[in-house]
Amino acid sequence: MSQQKKVSPVYIIILLILAGEAVFILPFVIVRIFRTTFLESFAISQTELGSCFSVYGLVALFSYLFGGPLADKFRPHILMSVALMLTAMGGFYLATYPTLANLHILYGFWGFTTIFLFWAAMIKATRIWGGTKKQGIAFGFLDGGRGLVAAIFGSVGVLVFSAFITKDIELTSILERKVAFKQVIIYTAFSVCIISVLVFLFLKKLSSTEEKQIETQLEKSKIITLGNFKKVAQFKAVWLLMIIILCAYFGYKMTDLFSQYAEDVMGYDKIKAAKVGTSLLYMRPIIGITIGLLADRTRASLWIVIGFLLMLITSLVFASGIIDDGSTLLFILSIGTMALGVYSARILYFATLEETKIPLGLTGITVGFISVVGYTPDIFAGPLMGYFLDLNPGAVGLQHAFGIMGIFSLVGFIASYLLYRHSKSSNL
């Protein structure tokens, strides 16, 4: 009880938020905001970009499995700061506009830095910060705050990009846009370096309660054993979470297409389309904090069910093709509703670890075990979307992509409902 009365310092969660999004800005967020500019600058197709994400996903597949136990052996601030610095170095290399072959190598490198070294360490640190009673708000703050960080990075990125465009964007050459986009990449990489230093210096200064918790878990995790994996596999919730994360993460990957939808279907120019992607990110902190608070008063699994239902409805709306350049209000309402669904599911799936009674000492291994399957969209989502978008450029390809999202949303809805029933019965 005495441990629960102690409040973890606020700056700890702020550092986790900064680091948690900064590490993914270079591999993913700048592509989400500047998708068409990225394709033009590197002279690659949608499918080729998808293949880069596949290389990332393949490396991440093994990184999740072995990075999870690593997080149970070493302190979070060390793993996270090293991961951030190495990721930033990759960003400076990205600014040189490497060939497609080297771009594949770079994304493989990022799969190692962001997942093997970083991912499970961040999840475990957040779970410790939240304690036993505030998992919803802990992960709500984490993901919502990450959305705000991504939005700020995106907004500054758009400003940097605009500052180096000296005339109307439609009148610029690809070379001029490449020069402007290079400055965006450099600014991002430099910012990630700064956050790496902050994490190393300040994240290690935990409260005495947190220090004791981590020391206890490190002692229990000196040896990575097959028995620990067997223990994790015995939890029914683990298998349901694999499916839930897979479907929710696929939905999250689909948000990469909103900027392109704005440009190809709604008729926005490149800067306005980039602002659509950035504006969407500002919804994450509002949704994260709100859903986190609600989850702590009810059940995290319930809000995941609601999230998938919203994803299913809105993906079918986009797939139907009724949203065009004459339905701006419907476009705004639809992306807002889909964002609510996607972020609700994404924010809370790790908050259910406490709800389903998975031991803290197995957090790293559990996260790694679940993530091996749960984050496979990193491997197949990019090529799958790229195939349909290259096969039918424009509105038709986008409709097909959102139709596939509808299937994943339905499967996720069923799995999350089963998890809700399971967690409810296990707490009776």
N, C-alpha and C positions, 0 to 999 in steps of 0.2 A: 504493500500500500504506500509506503514511504516513497518508493520510486515513482509511483504514478503522480504524486503531488508535485514533483519537481518538473518545471517547465523547460523544455529544450529551447536553447537560444534561437531567436527568430532568424539571425543571420545564417544559421546552418541551413535552413530550408531555402533561404535566398541564394546561397552558394550552390546548393543542389539544383535549383531552378536554372540559374545561369549556366552551369556546367551541362545540365541535362539536355538543354537545347543547343548550346553552342557547338557541341561535338557533332551534331547532325546538320548544321547549317550548310557546310561546304558540300557534303555528299548529296543532300536532298533538298533543302529549303530554297537555295538559290535556283535550282532547277524548277522547283514548283512555281516560283514567282516569275522567272525569266525563261520559261520552257522553250518558246520559239526562238528567242535570242540565243540561248544555249545551243540549240540545234544548228542555227545558222553559223555561229561563231566557230564551232568545231566541225562544221560541214558533215554532219552525220544525220541519219534518218531516225525516225521514231523507234524502229526495230533495233537499230544499232545502240541507241541510248538504253533501250530495254536490256540489251545484252550486257551492258556495263553494270546495270543493277543486278543482273543475274550472277555475275562474277562476285559482286559484293555479297549477295545472298548465299552463294556456295561457301565462301570463306566464313561468313557469319554462322552458317549451319554448324560447323565444327567449333567455332568460337563460343557459341552459346553453351555447348555441351561441356567444354573444358574451362571456359571462363567462369561458369557458375561456381564450381568448387574452388577456383582461384579466389573468388570474392569471400569465401569462408576462411581463407588462410591469411590474407593480407589486409591491411587497413585501407579503407575507401579512398582517403585523400591521396595516397601514393599512386594507386592504380589510375584514378581519375585524372590527376594532373599530368601524368606521363601520356595518357591517352589523348588528352587535349592538345598537348604540345606536338605530338607526332601527327595528329590530324591537321593541325595548322601548317606544319611543314609540307604536307601533301597539298594544302591549298596554295602555297606559294608556287609549287610545281604546276598546279592546274593553270595558274596565270600565264604560264609559258605556252599554252595551247598545245599540249602533246598530241601525238598521233592517236588514232583509234586504238591501236594495239597497246600503247603505253597508257591510254585512258583506262583500258581494262585492268592493267596492272595496278594503277592508282586506286581504282575502286576495290580491288582485292585487298590492297593495303589498308584502305579505310574500313573494310569489313573486319580486319584484325584489330585496328586501334579502337574503333567505336564499340565493338561487341566483346571481344576477348578480354580486353583490359578494363572496359568502362561499364558495360550495361548492368551486369548483376551487382557490381559494387554500388552503383547508384540506387538500384531498387532496395538493396539491403539497408543502406544508410537511411533511406526514406522511411522504410518500415520501422527502424529503430526510433527515428525521430517522432513517428506517430504514436508509438506505444501501443497499448492494447485497446484503447477506447477511441482513438482518433485516426484510424486508418483511412477513412473516407476523406477527411479534410487534408490529411498528409498528402495523399496521392492526387486529391483535387487541387491543392496548392501547387504540387509538382507539375502536373500536366497543364493546368490553367496558366501557371506562371511561365512555363515553357512556351506556351502559345503567345504570351505577351512579349517574351524575349525574341521569338521568331518574328513577330510583327514589327518590333522595333528594328531588328536587323533588316527586315524586308523594306521597311519605310526608308531607312537611311540608305539602303542599297538602291532603291528607286531614285532617291535624291542625288546620290553619287552618279548614277547612270545618266540622269537628266542633265546634271551639271556639265557632263562631257559631250552632250549632244547640243550643238550650237545652232541647229535649225530644226524645222519640222521633222519629226521622227520618220515620216513616210518618205521624206526626200533624202535621207541619209543613206550612205552605202553600207554594205556589210562590213567593210574594213573600219569605217567610223564607229559602227556599233560594237565591233570587236574591241576597239581601243577603250570605249566607255565601259564595256562589260569587264575588261581586265582590271580596271580600277575597283569595281565592285568586289571582285574575287580577292584582291590584295587587301582591301579594307576589312573584309570578313576574316581572312587568315590572321591578320595582325590583331584583331579583336579577340580571337580565340586564344592567341598566345597570352594576352593579358589575363584572361579568365583562368588559364592554366596556372599561372603564378599565384593568383588569388586563392585558388583551391588548395594548392600546396601549402600556402602560408597559414590559412585560416580555418580550413575544414578540419584540420587535426586538433583544433582547440575545442574539444567536445566537453560537455558537462561531466561531472564525476559519475553520474548514473549511466550515461551513454558509454563512458570509458569502461565501466565495470561490465556492462552488457557485451561489449565487443571483445574484451579480454576473455570472458567466459566462453564466447562462441569460438574464438581463435583456439583456445585450449581444446575444445571438443572437436575441432576440425583439422588437427595437425596431420591426419592421414586421410586421404581421399580413398574411400573404400567402395567396393561394389555393393556392399550391404546398405550403404546410404542411398544408392540409386534404387535398390529393391524396396527400401522403406518408402521412398517417394512414390514409386509405382503402385503402392498399395492404396493410395488415396484416390477414390473415385473422382474427386474434384479436380485432380491433376489432369485427367484425361478429358474431362469436359472443358477445362480451361484451355487445353491445347486447341480444341475446335473453336472455342469462343475467340481466342486471340487471333487465330488464323483468319477467321471471317471479319473480325473487327479491323485487323491490320490491313486486309485487302481493301476494306472500305476507306480506311485512312489513305491508302495509296491512291485511291481514285480521286481524292481531293486535289491531286496534282493536275487534274485535267480542267479545273474550273477556269483558270486563266486562259487556257486554250479554247475552251467553250465560249468564253467572252469574246475572244478574237475571231474565231472561225464562224460562230453562229450568230452572236449578238452584234458583230460588226465593230467592236472596240479596236482602237489602235494599240500598239504594243505597250505603251506606258499605262494607258487606262486598264488594259487587261492585267498588267502586273499589279496594279492597285487593287483589282478584284481579289487576287490571291492574298495580298497583304491584308486587306480589310477582313477577310475571313479569319485570319490568324488572331485578330483582336477579339473575336468571339470566345476564344479558348479560355482566357482567364475568367471571364464572366461565367461561362458554363462550368469551368472547373471548380470554382469556389462554391457556386450554387449547388451543383450536383454533389460535391463532396460533403457539404453540410447536410443535405437531404439524406445522403447515404448513411451518415452516422446516426441519424434519427430513425431510419428504417432499416433497409438492407442494401448493400452495394449491388448484390445480384439482381434485385428488383429493377434498379435503374439501368442495368445492362440490358435486361429484357425490353424495357421501354425504348432504349437507344436503338436496338436492332429493329424494332417495329417502325420507328421513324425512318431508319435507313432503307427499309424495304419499301415503304410508301414512296419516298422521294426518288429512289433509284428507278422505280417503275414510271414515275412522272417524266424523268429525263429520257428514259428508254422509249417512251411513247412518241417523242418528237413534237409534242405540243408547245414546247418552249422555243420560241424563235425571236428574231429581232423586233417583233411587234408585241412581245409579252415581257417587258422589262420587270414589271412588278412580280409576275409569277417566277421569273428567274431569280430575283432577289429573295423571295419567300422560300423558294425551293432549296437554294444553296444554304440559306440560314437554317432551315429545318433539318437538312442533311447534316450540316455541321453539328447541330445539337445532338443528333443521333450518334454520329461517328465519335464525337468527343466524349459523350456520356459513356459509351462502351469502352473506349480507349483509356479514359481516366481511371476507371474503377476495376479493371480486371485483376490487377495485382492487389487491390484493397481486399479482395475476397480471400486472400491467404489467411488472414486472421479470422475471418468469418467461418472458414471451413476447417479451422483448428490445425493448420499445418505448423509444426514447430519452428520457432525462430532460428534454431540451430541448423535447420535444413533449408533455409531461405535461398541461399546461393545455388545449391544443387537443384532445388525445386524450380527456380527461375530458369536455370540452364536447361533442365530436362523439358519443361513446358515450351521453352522458346525454340528448341530444335525443330518442332513441328509448327508452332504458332507463328513464327516469323518467316516461314517459307515463301510468302508472297514476295519477299525480297528477291527470290530466285525467279518466280514465274509471272508475277504481275506485270512487270515492265515489258517483257517480250510479248505477253498476251495482249496487253493494251496496244503496244506498238504494231503488232500484226494487224489488228482490226483498223487502227488509225491509218496505216499505210495502204491497206487494201481498199478502204473506202474513206479517203480524206474528207474532212469536214463533218457535217452534221450526222451523216449515216454511220460513220465509224464510231463517233461518240455515243450514238444511241445504242449500238451493239455493245460497247464497253460498259455502259450503265445497265444494260440488260443482264450482263454477267454478274455485275455487282448485286442485282436483285436476287440471284440464286444464292450467292454467299450470305446475303442478309437473311434469307429464309432459314438457311442451315444454322446460322448464328442465333437466330431467334429461338429455334427449337432447343439448341444446346444450352442457352442461357436460362431458358425456362426450367430445364431439367436441373441445372445447377441451383437455381432458386429453391426448387422443391427439396433438393438434397440438403442444402445448407439449413433450410428451415427445420427439416426433420432431425438433423444432427444437433440442433441447439435446443430441442424440446427437453 
